[in-house]
């Protein structure tokens, strides 16, 4: 018996093969929209892929330029020491092209068996931790052994798996050359610093020549007067002795002795000689102070009395001042300090001279120097303050007063090195130097220095 046809099975089929029956226009529109979306996505993916390819190529070019520009040797190795990549600097030393080195053992680059064995140990360790500054000989293109300082660093994948190591190196000859250049530059800098220090000393000394000349004038005048008196006494004694040796009578000798005042001369000889010696010693001390101040001393280390240095600095500056400069010094002495008396003399003169420069326009320029001894856990320290009655330091300049070549004086009246050099000298002596404005007006420079244990 024949069954009737199933309507559901026949839906979508027509008499013509390949035709879809029962598919509406909406379905076709949806299909077309989907195809457009897929095509648009494909275009976006293609654009993004091209951008990524461009960035990847740019990154590769950048890495290649960096590797080419590196003067140090760079070798990228696998875990077994197989060379994966090198930079052109290795080619310059070994004479082998990067293409010929890739896939070979990194240990074959070293000059001898001992170096190869040492390299195996180090690179094995480098798989776990870094190795720095290991010197090994590398075989050069002419067969010679070139000492190279190597550094090894392990490299890992994104998941932390060990991939091998990165080996960098620099020929030791280049390092030694760089160190030599650095040493020469440092020596030049030290010489320049010494020249600046000496130039500032000479500039300070030039400003104080008048005071030093007056300081020397007193003992020299005293010595000159005593020498003239001794010459007159010598003439009288010569006359009296000639009469004695000529056999003069006792009465004649007594009268001549009274006339020439021989007894007074004899009584006056000792004080004259002592005064002359004292004047000469005073002149020697002044000249010695000048020599210490003007000499380029090489970090001289000795114990000296800082109170005496302060007194000399104040005396020299006051005598060179154009008008009276009232300086009160409250410094209990002696204050024994270990270091260079010449350098410390320069510091004290700079501080006193700066106080005069800041107050010379005042009606009555004045400076108070006070010192006290403080006891700390690390020993006894000196605190000394230089407080002038000038206008003080502008707030905008407080942070720069110790900068080299910084000066508020007119051009030609200061080098701007005095306080900078003083700051460095105090630091080298283990102390500090600070500047501030006093509440009652004027500038205050505070100096802290460690004191020596006992008098020399």
C-alpha positions as CSV (number, residue, x, y, z in Angstrom):
1,X,0.0,0.0,0.0
2,X,1.3,3.4,-1.0
3,X,1.6,6.1,1.8
4,X,0.7,9.7,1.1
5,X,3.6,12.1,0.8
6,X,4.9,13.8,4.1
7,X,4.3,17.6,3.8
8,X,7.0,18.3,6.4
9,X,9.6,16.4,4.5
10,X,8.8,18.1,1.3
11,X,9.2,21.7,2.7
12,X,12.2,23.4,1.3
13,X,12.4,21.3,-1.8
14,X,11.1,22.1,-5.2
15,X,11.2,20.4,-8.5
16,X,14.6,22.0,-9.2
17,X,17.6,20.7,-7.3
18,X,19.6,23.3,-5.3
19,X,16.7,25.7,-4.7
20,X,15.7,26.5,-1.2
21,X,11.9,26.6,-0.7
22,X,10.4,28.4,2.3
23,X,13.4,30.7,2.9
24,X,12.3,34.3,3.3
25,X,14.0,37.6,2.4
26,X,14.8,38.3,6.1
27,X,16.9,35.1,6.4
28,X,18.9,36.2,3.4
29,X,19.4,39.7,4.8
30,X,20.7,38.2,8.1
31,X,23.1,36.0,6.2
32,X,24.4,39.0,4.2
33,X,24.8,41.0,7.4
34,X,26.8,38.2,9.0
35,X,29.0,38.0,6.0
36,X,29.7,41.7,6.2
37,X,30.5,41.5,9.9
38,X,32.9,38.6,9.2
39,X,34.6,40.5,6.4
40,X,34.9,43.6,8.5
41,X,36.5,41.6,11.3
42,X,38.9,40.0,8.8
43,X,39.9,43.5,7.6
44,X,40.4,44.7,11.2
45,X,42.5,41.6,12.0
46,X,44.5,42.1,8.9
47,X,45.2,45.8,9.8
48,X,46.1,44.9,13.4
49,X,48.3,42.1,12.1
50,X,50.1,44.5,9.8
51,X,50.6,47.0,12.7
52,X,52.0,44.3,14.9
53,X,54.3,43.2,12.1
54,X,55.4,46.8,11.7
55,X,56.1,47.1,15.4
56,X,57.8,43.8,15.5
57,X,60.1,44.8,12.6
58,X,60.7,48.2,14.3
59,X,61.7,46.4,17.5
60,X,63.9,44.0,15.6
61,X,65.6,46.9,13.9
62,X,66.0,48.7,17.3
63,X,67.5,45.6,18.9
64,X,69.8,45.1,15.9
65,X,71.0,48.7,16.1
66,X,71.7,48.4,19.8
67,X,73.6,45.1,19.4
68,X,75.6,46.7,16.5
69,X,76.4,49.8,18.5
70,X,77.5,47.9,21.6
71,X,81.3,48.0,22.2
72,X,81.0,45.2,24.7
73,X,80.9,41.5,23.7
74,X,77.4,39.9,23.8
75,X,76.7,36.2,23.5
76,X,73.3,34.6,24.0
77,X,73.6,30.9,24.8
78,X,71.3,28.0,25.4
79,X,71.4,25.8,28.5
80,X,74.0,23.5,27.0
81,X,76.3,26.5,26.0
82,X,75.3,26.5,22.4
83,X,75.5,30.0,20.9
84,X,72.2,31.3,19.7
85,X,73.2,34.8,18.8
86,X,76.1,37.2,19.1
87,X,76.8,40.9,18.4
88,X,79.3,42.4,15.9
89,X,81.8,43.2,18.7
90,X,82.6,39.5,19.1
91,X,83.4,39.3,15.4
92,X,85.9,42.1,15.7
93,X,87.9,40.1,18.3
94,X,87.5,36.5,17.0
95,X,87.3,37.3,13.3
96,X,84.4,34.9,12.9
97,X,81.1,35.9,11.3
98,X,77.9,35.6,13.5
99,X,76.5,33.0,11.1
100,X,79.5,30.8,11.7
101,X,79.3,31.1,15.4
102,X,75.6,30.3,15.8
103,X,75.1,26.7,16.8
104,X,78.7,26.2,18.0
105,X,79.8,25.9,21.6
106,X,80.6,29.1,23.6
107,X,83.4,27.3,25.3
108,X,85.4,27.1,22.1
109,X,85.8,30.8,22.1
110,X,88.2,30.7,25.0
111,X,92.0,30.6,24.5
112,X,93.0,27.4,26.4
113,X,91.7,24.3,28.2
114,X,92.0,25.9,31.6
115,X,89.9,28.9,30.5
116,X,87.4,26.6,28.9
117,X,87.1,24.5,32.1
118,X,86.7,27.7,34.2
119,X,84.1,29.0,31.8
120,X,82.1,25.7,32.1
121,X,82.0,26.1,35.9
122,X,81.0,29.7,35.8
123,X,78.3,29.3,33.1
124,X,76.9,26.3,35.0
125,X,76.6,28.5,38.1
126,X,75.2,31.3,35.9
127,X,72.2,29.1,35.2
128,X,71.2,29.7,38.8
129,X,72.7,33.1,39.7
130,X,74.6,35.9,38.2
131,X,78.4,36.0,37.8
132,X,80.2,39.4,37.7
133,X,83.7,40.5,36.7
134,X,85.3,37.2,35.9
135,X,88.5,37.6,33.8
136,X,89.2,34.9,31.2
137,X,91.3,34.9,28.1
138,X,89.5,34.9,24.7
139,X,91.1,33.6,21.5
140,X,91.6,36.5,19.1
141,X,91.6,36.3,15.3
142,X,95.4,36.1,15.3
143,X,95.5,33.3,17.8
144,X,96.6,35.6,20.7
145,X,94.9,35.4,24.1
146,X,92.9,38.6,24.9
147,X,91.9,39.0,28.6
148,X,88.2,39.9,28.9
149,X,86.1,40.7,32.0
150,X,82.9,38.6,31.7
151,X,79.5,38.9,33.3
152,X,76.9,36.1,33.1
153,X,73.2,36.4,33.7
154,X,70.6,33.6,33.4
155,X,67.5,34.2,31.2
156,X,64.1,32.6,31.7
157,X,60.9,32.1,29.8
158,X,57.6,33.8,30.7
159,X,56.7,30.8,32.9
160,X,60.1,30.9,34.7
161,X,61.8,28.1,32.8
162,X,65.5,28.4,32.3
163,X,66.4,29.1,28.7
164,X,70.1,29.6,29.1
165,X,72.3,32.6,29.8
166,X,73.5,36.0,28.5
167,X,77.2,36.5,28.5
168,X,78.7,40.0,28.2
169,X,82.3,41.0,28.3
170,X,84.8,43.9,27.9
171,X,88.4,43.6,27.0
172,X,90.5,44.4,30.1
173,X,92.7,46.6,28.1
174,X,89.8,49.0,27.5
175,X,88.9,48.9,31.2
176,X,92.5,49.7,32.2
177,X,92.5,52.6,29.6
178,X,89.2,53.9,31.0
179,X,90.6,53.6,34.6
180,X,93.7,55.4,33.5
181,X,91.7,58.2,31.9
182,X,89.5,58.5,35.0
183,X,92.7,58.6,37.2
184,X,94.2,61.4,35.1
185,X,90.9,63.3,35.1
186,X,90.8,63.0,38.9
187,X,94.4,64.2,39.2
188,X,93.6,67.1,37.0
189,X,90.6,68.0,39.1
190,X,92.8,67.8,42.3
191,X,95.4,70.1,40.7
192,X,92.7,72.5,39.7
193,X,91.2,72.5,43.2
194,X,94.7,73.2,44.7
195,X,95.2,76.0,42.2
196,X,91.8,77.5,43.1
197,X,92.6,77.1,46.8
198,X,96.0,78.8,46.3
199,X,94.5,81.6,44.2
200,X,91.9,82.3,46.9
201,X,94.7,82.4,49.5
202,X,96.6,84.9,47.4
203,X,93.5,87.0,46.8
204,X,92.9,87.1,50.6
205,X,96.5,87.9,51.3
206,X,96.5,90.7,48.8
207,X,93.5,92.3,50.6
208,X,95.3,92.0,53.9
209,X,98.8,93.3,52.9
210,X,98.3,96.6,54.7
211,X,97.4,94.9,57.9
212,X,100.3,92.5,57.7
213,X,102.7,95.3,56.9
214,X,101.5,97.2,60.0
215,X,101.8,94.0,62.0
216,X,105.5,93.6,60.9
217,X,106.2,97.3,61.3
218,X,106.0,97.3,65.1
219,X,108.6,94.6,66.0
220,X,110.9,95.8,63.2
221,X,110.8,99.4,64.4
222,X,111.4,98.1,68.0
223,X,114.4,96.1,66.8
224,X,115.8,99.0,64.8
225,X,115.6,101.4,67.8
226,X,117.3,98.9,70.0
227,X,120.1,98.3,67.5
228,X,120.7,102.1,67.3
229,X,120.9,102.3,71.1
230,X,123.3,99.3,71.1
231,X,125.5,101.1,68.6
232,X,125.7,104.2,70.7
233,X,126.5,102.1,73.8
234,X,129.2,100.2,71.9
235,X,130.9,103.5,71.0
236,X,131.0,104.7,74.6
237,X,132.2,101.3,75.8
238,X,135.0,101.4,73.1
239,X,136.1,104.8,74.4
240,X,136.2,103.7,78.0
241,X,138.0,100.4,77.2
242,X,140.6,102.4,75.2
243,X,141.3,104.5,78.3
244,X,141.6,101.4,80.4
245,X,144.1,99.7,78.1
246,X,146.0,103.0,77.7
247,X,146.8,103.0,81.4
248,X,144.7,105.9,82.6
249,X,144.7,106.8,86.2
250,X,142.0,105.7,88.6
251,X,140.7,109.2,88.9
252,X,140.5,109.6,85.1
253,X,138.8,106.3,84.7
254,X,136.2,107.1,87.4
255,X,135.5,110.5,85.8
256,X,135.2,108.9,82.3
257,X,133.0,106.2,83.7
258,X,130.7,108.8,85.1
259,X,130.8,110.9,82.0
260,X,130.0,108.1,79.6
261,X,127.4,106.6,82.0
262,X,129.0,103.1,81.8
263,X,127.0,101.8,84.7
264,X,123.7,102.8,83.1
265,X,124.8,101.2,79.8
266,X,125.7,97.9,81.6
267,X,122.3,97.9,83.4
268,X,120.5,98.6,80.1
269,X,122.2,96.0,77.9
270,X,120.2,92.9,79.1
271,X,116.8,94.6,78.5
272,X,117.9,95.9,75.1
273,X,119.1,92.4,74.0
274,X,116.0,90.7,75.4
275,X,113.7,93.3,73.6
276,X,115.6,92.8,70.4
277,X,115.3,89.0,70.6
278,X,111.6,89.4,71.4
279,X,111.0,91.7,68.4
280,X,112.9,89.3,66.1
281,X,110.9,86.3,67.5
282,X,107.7,88.2,66.9
283,X,108.7,89.0,63.3
284,X,109.6,85.4,62.8
285,X,106.1,84.3,64.0
286,X,104.4,86.7,61.7
287,X,106.5,85.6,58.7
288,X,105.9,81.9,59.7
289,X,102.1,82.6,59.8
290,X,102.3,84.2,56.4
291,X,104.2,81.2,55.0
292,X,101.7,78.7,56.5
293,X,98.8,80.7,55.1
294,X,100.2,81.2,51.6
295,X,101.7,77.7,51.2
296,X,99.9,74.9,49.4
297,X,99.9,72.5,52.3
298,X,99.2,68.8,51.5
299,X,96.6,68.0,54.1
300,X,99.1,68.7,56.9
301,X,98.1,67.0,60.2
302,X,99.3,68.6,63.5
303,X,97.9,69.9,66.7
304,X,97.6,73.7,66.9
305,X,95.8,76.3,69.1
306,X,92.7,77.5,67.2
307,X,92.4,80.5,69.7
308,X,95.8,81.8,68.5
309,X,94.7,81.4,64.8
310,X,91.5,83.3,65.5
311,X,93.4,86.1,67.2
312,X,95.9,86.4,64.3
313,X,93.1,86.5,61.8
314,X,91.2,89.2,63.7
315,X,94.4,91.3,64.1
316,X,95.3,91.2,60.4
317,X,91.8,92.0,59.1
318,X,91.3,94.9,61.6
319,X,94.6,96.4,60.7
320,X,93.8,96.3,57.0
321,X,90.3,97.8,57.6
322,X,89.7,101.3,56.2
323,X,88.0,102.4,59.4
324,X,87.7,101.1,63.0
325,X,86.2,97.6,63.1
326,X,85.0,96.6,66.5
327,X,85.7,92.9,67.0
328,X,85.0,91.3,70.4
329,X,86.5,87.9,70.8
330,X,85.2,85.6,73.6
331,X,87.3,82.5,72.8
332,X,88.6,80.6,75.8
333,X,92.0,79.3,75.0
334,X,93.9,77.2,74.3
335,X,91.7,75.2,71.9
336,X,93.7,72.4,70.5
337,X,92.6,71.1,67.1
338,X,94.1,68.5,64.9
339,X,94.6,69.4,61.2
340,X,96.2,72.1,59.1
341,X,96.9,75.4,60.8
342,X,97.4,77.1,57.4
343,X,94.1,76.0,56.1
344,X,92.3,76.9,59.3
345,X,93.9,80.3,59.2
346,X,92.4,80.8,55.8
347,X,88.9,79.8,57.1
348,X,89.1,82.3,60.0
349,X,90.3,85.1,57.8
350,X,87.6,84.4,55.3
351,X,84.9,84.6,58.0
352,X,86.3,87.7,59.6
353,X,86.8,89.4,56.2
354,X,83.3,88.5,55.1
355,X,82.0,90.1,58.3
356,X,83.9,93.3,57.5
357,X,82.7,93.3,53.9
358,X,79.1,93.0,55.1
359,X,79.3,95.7,57.8
360,X,81.7,98.2,56.3
361,X,78.8,100.4,55.2
362,X,77.4,100.5,58.7
363,X,78.1,103.5,61.0
364,X,80.0,101.3,63.5
365,X,80.9,97.9,61.9
366,X,81.1,95.2,64.6
367,X,81.7,91.5,64.9
368,X,81.2,89.2,67.9
369,X,83.1,85.9,68.0
370,X,82.0,83.5,70.7
371,X,83.2,80.0,71.4
372,X,82.1,77.2,73.8
373,X,83.2,73.7,74.3
374,X,80.5,71.0,74.1
375,X,80.8,67.4,75.4
376,X,79.2,64.7,73.2
377,X,79.2,60.9,73.3
378,X,81.9,60.9,70.6
379,X,84.1,63.4,72.4
380,X,84.5,67.2,73.0
381,X,83.5,69.5,70.2
382,X,84.0,73.3,69.7
383,X,81.1,75.5,68.7
384,X,82.2,78.9,67.5
385,X,79.8,81.7,66.2
386,X,80.7,84.8,64.1
387,X,77.8,87.3,64.5
388,X,78.1,90.6,62.7
389,X,75.8,93.7,62.8
390,X,75.3,93.8,59.1
391,X,72.0,93.6,57.1
392,X,72.1,89.8,57.1
393,X,71.7,87.3,54.2
394,X,68.7,87.4,51.9
395,X,66.5,84.4,52.4
396,X,66.9,83.5,48.7
397,X,70.7,83.4,49.0
398,X,70.9,81.4,52.3
399,X,70.9,78.0,50.4
400,X,73.7,79.2,48.0
401,X,76.2,81.0,50.2
402,X,78.6,78.0,50.1
403,X,78.2,77.3,46.3
404,X,81.4,77.8,44.3
405,X,81.6,81.2,42.5
406,X,78.5,82.5,44.2
407,X,78.9,86.0,45.4
408,X,76.7,89.0,46.1
409,X,79.6,91.4,45.8
410,X,80.0,93.6,42.7
411,X,81.9,92.2,39.8
412,X,85.6,92.4,40.4
413,X,85.3,92.6,44.2
414,X,85.1,88.9,45.0
415,X,85.8,85.4,43.5
416,X,82.9,83.6,45.2
417,X,85.3,80.9,46.4
418,X,86.0,82.0,49.9
419,X,83.1,80.4,51.7
420,X,83.0,77.4,49.4
421,X,86.7,76.6,50.1
422,X,86.1,77.3,53.8
423,X,83.2,74.8,53.9
424,X,85.4,72.1,52.3
425,X,88.3,72.7,54.7
426,X,86.0,72.5,57.7
427,X,84.5,69.2,56.3
428,X,87.9,67.7,55.8
429,X,88.7,68.6,59.5
430,X,85.6,66.6,60.6
431,X,83.4,69.7,61.3
432,X,80.5,71.6,59.9
433,X,79.9,75.2,58.8
434,X,76.5,76.8,58.6
435,X,75.0,80.2,57.8
436,X,71.9,81.8,59.2
437,X,70.3,85.2,60.1
438,X,70.2,86.2,63.8
439,X,66.8,87.1,65.3
440,X,68.3,90.5,66.4
441,X,69.7,91.2,63.0
442,X,73.0,90.4,61.2
443,X,74.4,87.2,59.8
444,X,75.6,84.3,61.9
445,X,78.2,81.7,60.8
446,X,78.3,78.7,63.1
447,X,81.4,76.5,63.1
448,X,81.6,73.0,64.8
449,X,84.9,71.2,65.1
450,X,86.2,68.2,67.0
451,X,88.8,69.1,69.6
452,X,92.0,67.2,70.1
453,X,92.4,65.2,73.3
454,X,95.3,67.0,74.9
455,X,97.9,69.7,74.3
456,X,100.9,68.6,72.2
